[in-house]
Amino acid sequence: MMNQSALLRPDWTPATVALMVLGFMVFWPLGLAMLAYIVFGDRFAAFKRNANQTADGIFAKCRHSGFRGAHFSTGNGAFDDWRKTELDRLEEERRKLDEMRADFDRYVRELRRAKDQEEFDRFMRGRSTERRSDNAASGATGV
């Protein structure tokens, strides 16, 4: 049995040709898009993979450097010193906010754990109460 991805691979298959012709008949840009997919589809996958790898590398570099990636000299020493001081202050504020968020996340985790423990304890108490009442009922009837 042929799966759907094999049916619509970027190649000259009967399904892709039919979709291209149908696309041209309905609205010509759809047919053109299908033609581009048939001809260049294999390259799109490699392009997407390369673009994602490049973007991941850039974003990882930005996250790692924080605000520090913007350090370049303007030629004005006073402005560069002020900017460095402000960026250092902002970096310190960001670090404090990250610590506060981590503290809050720990607090919420513990709160959820306590709530889960309370619900579990309530379930166990109810379960043991049911068993005692079932045992009492079966003992009273002599079963």
MARBA-3410 file (N, C-alpha, C, O; in Angstrom, 1 decimal):
143
0.8,-1.2,0.0,0.0,0.0,0.0,0.9,1.2,0.0,1.8,1.3,0.8 ~ 0.6,2.2,-0.9,1.4,3.4,-1.0,0.9,4.5,0.0,-0.3,4.7,0.0 ~ 1.9,5.0,0.7,1.5,6.1,1.6,1.4,7.4,0.9,1.8,7.6,-0.2 ~ 0.8,8.4,1.6,0.5,9.7,1.0,1.8,10.5,0.7,1.8,11.2,-0.3 ~ 2.8,10.4,1.5,4.0,11.1,1.2,4.7,10.6,0.0,5.4,11.4,-0.7
4.6,9.3,-0.3,5.2,8.8,-1.5,4.4,9.3,-2.7,5.0,9.4,-3.8 ~ 3.2,9.5,-2.6,2.3,9.9,-3.7,2.6,11.3,-4.1,2.5,11.7,-5.2 ~ 2.9,12.2,-3.1,3.2,13.6,-3.4,4.6,14.0,-3.2,4.9,15.1,-2.7 ~ 5.5,13.1,-3.6,6.9,13.5,-3.5,7.3,14.4,-4.7,6.6,14.4,-5.7 ~ 8.3,15.2,-4.6,8.6,16.2,-5.6,9.3,15.5,-6.8,10.5,15.5,-7.0
8.4,14.9,-7.6,8.8,14.1,-8.8,7.7,14.1,-9.8,6.5,14.5,-9.4 ~ 7.9,13.7,-11.0,6.9,13.7,-12.0,6.0,12.4,-11.9,6.1,11.5,-12.7 ~ 5.2,12.3,-10.8,4.3,11.2,-10.6,2.9,11.6,-11.2,2.7,12.8,-11.4 ~ 2.1,10.6,-11.5,0.8,10.9,-12.0,0.0,11.9,-11.1,-0.7,12.7,-11.6 ~ 0.1,11.7,-9.8,-0.6,12.5,-8.8,-0.1,14.0,-8.9,-0.9,14.9,-8.9
1.2,14.2,-9.0,1.7,15.5,-9.0,1.4,16.2,-10.3,1.1,17.4,-10.3 ~ 1.4,15.5,-11.4,1.1,16.1,-12.7,-0.4,16.4,-12.7,-0.8,17.5,-13.2 ~ -1.2,15.6,-12.2,-2.7,15.8,-12.1,-3.0,17.1,-11.3,-3.8,17.9,-11.6 ~ -2.3,17.2,-10.1,-2.5,18.3,-9.3,-2.0,19.6,-9.9,-2.6,20.7,-9.8 ~ -0.9,19.5,-10.7,-0.4,20.7,-11.4,-1.4,21.1,-12.4,-1.7,22.3,-12.5
-1.9,20.2,-13.3,-2.9,20.6,-14.3,-4.1,21.1,-13.7,-4.6,22.1,-14.1 ~ -4.6,20.5,-12.6,-5.8,21.0,-11.9,-5.5,22.4,-11.3,-6.4,23.2,-11.4 ~ -4.3,22.6,-10.8,-4.0,23.9,-10.3,-4.0,25.0,-11.3,-4.5,26.1,-11.1 ~ -3.5,24.6,-12.5,-3.5,25.6,-13.6,-4.9,25.9,-14.1,-5.2,27.0,-14.5 ~ -5.8,24.9,-14.0,-7.2,25.1,-14.5,-7.9,25.9,-13.5,-8.8,26.8,-13.9
-7.7,25.7,-12.2,-8.5,26.4,-11.1,-7.9,27.9,-11.0,-8.7,28.8,-11.1 ~ -6.6,28.0,-10.8,-6.0,29.3,-10.5,-4.5,29.1,-10.8,-3.8,28.4,-10.2 ~ -4.1,29.8,-11.9,-2.7,29.6,-12.4,-1.6,29.6,-11.4,-0.7,28.8,-11.6 ~ -1.6,30.5,-10.4,-0.5,30.4,-9.4,-0.4,29.1,-8.7,0.7,28.7,-8.3 ~ -1.5,28.4,-8.5,-1.5,27.1,-7.8,-0.7,26.1,-8.7,0.1,25.3,-8.3
-1.0,26.1,-10.0,-0.3,25.2,-11.0,1.1,25.5,-11.0,2.0,24.6,-11.1 ~ 1.5,26.8,-11.0,2.9,27.2,-11.0,3.6,26.8,-9.7,4.7,26.3,-9.8 ~ 2.9,26.9,-8.6,3.5,26.4,-7.3,3.7,24.9,-7.4,4.8,24.5,-6.9 ~ 2.8,24.2,-7.9,3.0,22.7,-8.0,4.1,22.4,-9.0,4.9,21.4,-8.7 ~ 4.2,23.1,-10.1,5.4,22.9,-11.0,6.7,23.2,-10.3,7.6,22.4,-10.4
6.7,24.2,-9.5,8.0,24.6,-8.7,8.3,23.4,-7.7,9.4,23.1,-7.5 ~ 7.2,22.9,-7.1,7.4,21.8,-6.1,8.0,20.6,-6.8,8.9,19.9,-6.3 ~ 7.4,20.3,-8.0,7.9,19.1,-8.8,9.4,19.3,-9.2,10.2,18.3,-9.0 ~ 9.7,20.4,-9.7,11.1,20.6,-10.2,12.1,20.9,-9.1,13.2,20.3,-9.1 ~ 11.7,21.7,-8.1,12.7,22.1,-7.1,12.4,21.6,-5.7,13.1,22.0,-4.7
11.5,20.7,-5.5,11.0,20.2,-4.2,12.2,19.6,-3.4,12.2,19.8,-2.2 ~ 13.1,18.8,-4.0,14.2,18.2,-3.3,15.1,19.3,-2.7,15.6,19.2,-1.6 ~ 15.2,20.4,-3.5,16.1,21.5,-3.0,15.5,22.2,-1.9,16.2,22.8,-1.0 ~ 14.1,22.3,-1.8,13.4,23.0,-0.7,13.7,22.4,0.6,14.0,23.1,1.6 ~ 13.8,21.0,0.6,14.0,20.3,1.9,15.4,20.7,2.4,15.6,20.9,3.6
16.4,20.6,1.5,17.8,20.9,1.9,17.9,22.4,2.3,18.6,22.7,3.2 ~ 17.2,23.3,1.5,17.3,24.7,1.9,16.7,24.9,3.3,17.2,25.7,4.1 ~ 15.5,24.3,3.5,14.9,24.5,4.8,15.8,24.0,6.0,15.9,24.6,7.0 ~ 16.4,22.8,5.8,17.3,22.2,6.8,18.5,23.2,7.0,18.9,23.4,8.2 ~ 19.1,23.7,6.0,20.2,24.6,6.1,19.8,25.9,6.8,20.5,26.4,7.6
18.7,26.4,6.4,18.2,27.7,7.0,17.9,27.5,8.5,18.2,28.4,9.3 ~ 17.3,26.4,8.8,17.0,26.1,10.3,18.3,25.9,11.1,18.4,26.4,12.2 ~ 19.3,25.3,10.5,20.6,25.1,11.2,21.3,26.5,11.4,21.8,26.7,12.4 ~ 21.2,27.3,10.4,21.8,28.6,10.5,21.1,29.4,11.5,21.7,30.1,12.3 ~ 19.8,29.4,11.4,19.0,30.2,12.4,19.2,29.7,13.8,19.4,30.5,14.7
19.3,28.4,14.0,19.5,27.9,15.4,20.9,28.3,15.9,21.0,28.7,17.1 ~ 21.9,28.3,15.0,23.2,28.8,15.4,23.2,30.3,15.8,23.8,30.7,16.8 ~ 22.5,31.1,15.0,22.5,32.5,15.3,21.7,32.8,16.6,22.2,33.6,17.4 ~ 20.6,32.1,16.8,19.8,32.4,18.0,20.5,31.9,19.2,20.5,32.5,20.3 ~ 21.2,30.7,19.1,22.0,30.2,20.2,23.1,31.2,20.6,23.4,31.4,21.8
23.7,31.8,19.6,24.8,32.7,19.8,24.2,34.0,20.5,24.9,34.5,21.4 ~ 23.1,34.5,20.1,22.4,35.6,20.7,22.1,35.4,22.1,22.3,36.2,23.0 ~ 21.5,34.2,22.4,21.1,33.8,23.8,22.3,33.7,24.7,22.3,34.2,25.8 ~ 23.4,33.2,24.1,24.6,33.0,24.9,25.2,34.3,25.3,25.7,34.5,26.4 ~ 25.2,35.3,24.3,25.9,36.5,24.6,25.0,37.5,25.3,25.5,38.5,25.8
23.7,37.3,25.3,22.7,38.2,26.0,22.8,39.6,25.3,22.7,39.6,24.1 ~ 22.9,40.6,26.1,22.9,42.0,25.5,24.3,42.3,25.0,24.5,43.4,24.3 ~ 25.3,41.5,25.3,26.6,41.9,25.0,27.0,41.8,23.5,28.0,42.3,23.1 ~ 26.1,41.3,22.7,26.4,41.2,21.3,26.4,42.5,20.6,26.8,42.6,19.4 ~ 25.9,43.6,21.2,25.8,44.9,20.6,26.9,45.8,20.9,26.9,47.0,20.7
28.1,45.2,21.4,29.2,46.1,21.8,30.1,46.3,20.5,30.8,45.5,20.1 ~ 29.9,47.5,20.0,30.8,48.0,19.0,31.0,49.5,19.2,30.2,50.1,19.9 ~ 32.1,49.9,18.8,32.5,51.3,19.1,31.9,52.3,18.2,31.8,52.1,16.9 ~ 31.3,53.4,18.7,30.7,54.4,17.9,31.8,55.5,17.7,31.5,56.4,16.8 ~ 32.9,55.5,18.3,33.9,56.5,18.2,33.7,57.6,19.3,34.6,58.4,19.5
32.6,57.6,20.0,32.4,58.5,21.1,32.6,57.8,22.4,31.8,56.9,22.8 ~ 33.7,58.0,23.1,34.1,57.3,24.3,33.1,57.4,25.4,32.7,56.5,26.1 ~ 32.5,58.7,25.6,31.6,58.9,26.6,30.3,58.1,26.4,29.8,57.4,27.3 ~ 29.8,58.1,25.2,28.6,57.3,24.8,28.9,55.8,25.0,28.0,55.1,25.5 ~ 30.0,55.3,24.5,30.4,53.9,24.6,30.4,53.5,26.1,30.0,52.4,26.4
31.0,54.3,27.0,31.1,54.0,28.4,29.7,54.0,29.0,29.3,53.0,29.7 ~ 28.8,55.0,28.7,27.5,55.0,29.2,26.7,53.7,28.7,26.0,53.1,29.5 ~ 26.8,53.4,27.4,26.1,52.2,26.9,26.6,51.0,27.5,25.8,50.1,27.9 ~ 27.9,50.8,27.8,28.4,49.6,28.5,27.8,49.6,29.9,27.4,48.5,30.3 ~ 27.8,50.7,30.6,27.2,50.7,31.9,25.7,50.3,31.9,25.3,49.5,32.7
25.0,50.9,31.0,23.6,50.5,30.9,23.4,49.1,30.5,22.5,48.4,31.1 ~ 24.1,48.6,29.6,24.0,47.2,29.2,24.4,46.2,30.3,23.7,45.2,30.5 ~ 25.4,46.6,31.1,25.7,45.8,32.3,24.6,45.8,33.3,24.3,44.8,33.9 ~ 24.0,47.0,33.5,22.8,47.1,34.4,21.7,46.3,33.9,21.0,45.6,34.7 ~ 21.4,46.3,32.7,20.3,45.5,32.1,20.6,44.0,32.2,19.7,43.3,32.5
21.8,43.7,32.0,22.2,42.3,32.1,22.0,41.8,33.6,21.5,40.7,33.8 ~ 22.3,42.6,34.5,22.2,42.3,35.9,20.7,42.2,36.3,20.3,41.3,37.0 ~ 19.8,43.1,35.7,18.4,43.0,35.9,17.8,41.7,35.3,17.0,41.1,35.9 ~ 18.3,41.4,34.1,17.8,40.1,33.5,18.2,38.9,34.3,17.4,38.0,34.5 ~ 19.4,38.9,34.9,19.9,37.8,35.7,19.0,37.7,37.0,18.6,36.6,37.4
18.6,38.9,37.6,17.8,38.9,38.7,16.4,38.3,38.4,15.8,37.5,39.1 ~ 15.9,38.8,37.2,14.5,38.3,36.8,14.6,36.8,36.5,13.6,36.1,36.9 ~ 15.7,36.3,35.9,15.8,34.9,35.7,15.8,34.1,37.0,15.2,33.0,37.1 ~ 16.5,34.6,38.0,16.5,34.0,39.4,15.1,34.0,40.0,14.7,33.0,40.6 ~ 14.4,35.1,39.9,13.1,35.2,40.5,12.1,34.3,39.8,11.3,33.7,40.4
12.3,34.1,38.5,11.4,33.2,37.7,11.7,31.8,38.2,10.8,31.0,38.3 ~ 13.0,31.4,38.3,13.3,30.1,38.8,12.8,29.8,40.2,12.2,28.8,40.4 ~ 12.9,30.8,41.1,12.3,30.7,42.4,10.8,30.5,42.3,10.2,29.6,43.0 ~ 10.1,31.3,41.5,8.7,31.1,41.3,8.3,29.8,40.8,7.3,29.1,41.2 ~ 9.1,29.3,39.8,8.8,28.0,39.2,8.9,26.9,40.2,8.1,26.0,40.3
9.9,27.0,41.1,10.1,26.0,42.2,8.9,26.1,43.1,8.4,25.1,43.6 ~ 8.5,27.3,43.5,7.3,27.5,44.4,6.1,26.8,43.8,5.3,26.1,44.5 ~ 5.8,27.1,42.5,4.6,26.5,41.8,4.7,25.0,41.8,3.7,24.3,42.0 ~ 5.9,24.5,41.5,6.1,23.0,41.5,5.8,22.4,42.8,5.1,21.4,42.9 ~ 6.3,23.1,43.9,6.0,22.6,45.3,4.5,22.7,45.6,3.9,21.8,46.2
3.9,23.8,45.2,2.5,24.0,45.4,1.6,22.9,44.7,0.7,22.3,45.3 ~ 2.0,22.6,43.5,1.3,21.5,42.7,1.5,20.2,43.4,0.6,19.4,43.5 ~ 2.8,20.0,43.8,3.1,18.7,44.5,2.3,18.6,45.8,1.7,17.5,46.1 ~ 2.2,19.6,46.6,1.4,19.6,47.8,-0.1,19.3,47.5,-0.8,18.5,48.2 ~ -0.6,20.0,46.4,-2.0,19.8,46.0,-2.2,18.3,45.6,-3.2,17.7,46.0
-1.3,17.8,44.8,-1.4,16.4,44.4,-1.3,15.5,45.6,-2.1,14.5,45.6 ~ -0.5,15.7,46.5,-0.3,14.9,47.7,-1.6,14.9,48.5,-2.1,13.9,49.0 ~ -2.2,16.1,48.6,-3.5,16.3,49.3,-4.6,15.5,48.7,-5.4,14.8,49.3 ~ -4.7,15.6,47.3,-5.7,14.8,46.6,-5.5,13.3,46.7,-6.4,12.5,46.8 ~ -4.2,12.9,46.7,-3.9,11.5,46.8,-4.3,11.0,48.2,-4.9,9.9,48.3
-3.9,11.7,49.2,-4.3,11.4,50.6,-5.8,11.3,50.8,-6.3,10.3,51.4 ~ -6.5,12.2,50.2,-8.0,12.2,50.3,-8.5,10.9,49.6,-9.5,10.3,50.1 ~ -8.0,10.6,48.4,-8.4,9.4,47.7,-8.1,8.1,48.5,-9.0,7.3,48.6 ~ -6.9,8.1,49.2,-6.6,6.9,50.0,-7.5,6.8,51.2,-7.9,5.7,51.5 ~ -7.8,7.9,51.8,-8.8,7.9,53.0,-10.1,7.4,52.5,-10.7,6.6,53.2
-10.6,7.9,51.4,-11.9,7.5,50.9,-11.9,6.0,50.5,-12.9,5.3,50.7 ~ -10.8,5.6,50.0,-10.7,4.2,49.6,-10.7,3.2,50.8,-11.3,2.2,50.8 ~ -9.9,3.6,51.8,-9.9,2.8,53.0,-11.3,2.8,53.7,-11.7,1.8,54.3 ~ -12.0,4.0,53.7,-13.3,4.1,54.3,-14.3,3.1,53.5,-15.1,2.5,54.1 ~ -14.2,3.1,52.2,-15.0,2.2,51.4,-14.7,0.8,51.7,-15.7,0.0,51.8
-13.5,0.4,51.9,-13.1,-1.0,52.2,-13.7,-1.4,53.5,-14.2,-2.5,53.7 ~ -13.5,-0.5,54.5,-14.1,-0.8,55.9,-15.6,-1.0,55.8,-16.1,-1.9,56.4 ~ -16.3,-0.1,55.1,-17.7,-0.2,55.0,-18.1,-1.5,54.2,-19.1,-2.1,54.6 ~ -17.4,-1.8,53.2,-17.6,-3.1,52.4,-17.4,-4.3,53.3,-18.2,-5.2,53.3 ~ -16.3,-4.3,54.1,-16.0,-5.4,55.0,-17.1,-5.5,56.1,-17.5,-6.6,56.4
-17.5,-4.4,56.6,-18.5,-4.4,57.6,-19.8,-4.9,57.1,-20.5,-5.7,57.7 ~ -20.2,-4.5,55.8,-21.4,-4.9,55.2,-21.4,-6.4,54.9,-22.4,-7.1,55.1 ~ -20.2,-6.9,54.4,-20.2,-8.3,54.1,-20.1,-9.2,55.3,-20.6,-10.3,55.4 ~ -19.5,-8.6,56.4,-19.5,-9.4,57.7,-20.8,-9.4,58.4,-21.1,-10.4,59.0 ~ -21.6,-8.4,58.2,-22.9,-8.3,58.8,-23.9,-9.3,58.1,-24.8,-9.8,58.8
-23.7,-9.5,56.8,-24.6,-10.3,56.1,-24.2,-11.8,56.2,-24.9,-12.7,55.8 ~ -22.9,-12.0,56.7,-22.4,-13.4,56.8,-21.9,-14.0,55.5,-21.9,-15.2,55.4 ~ -21.5,-13.1,54.6,-21.1,-13.6,53.3,-19.6,-14.0,53.4,-19.0,-14.4,52.4
END
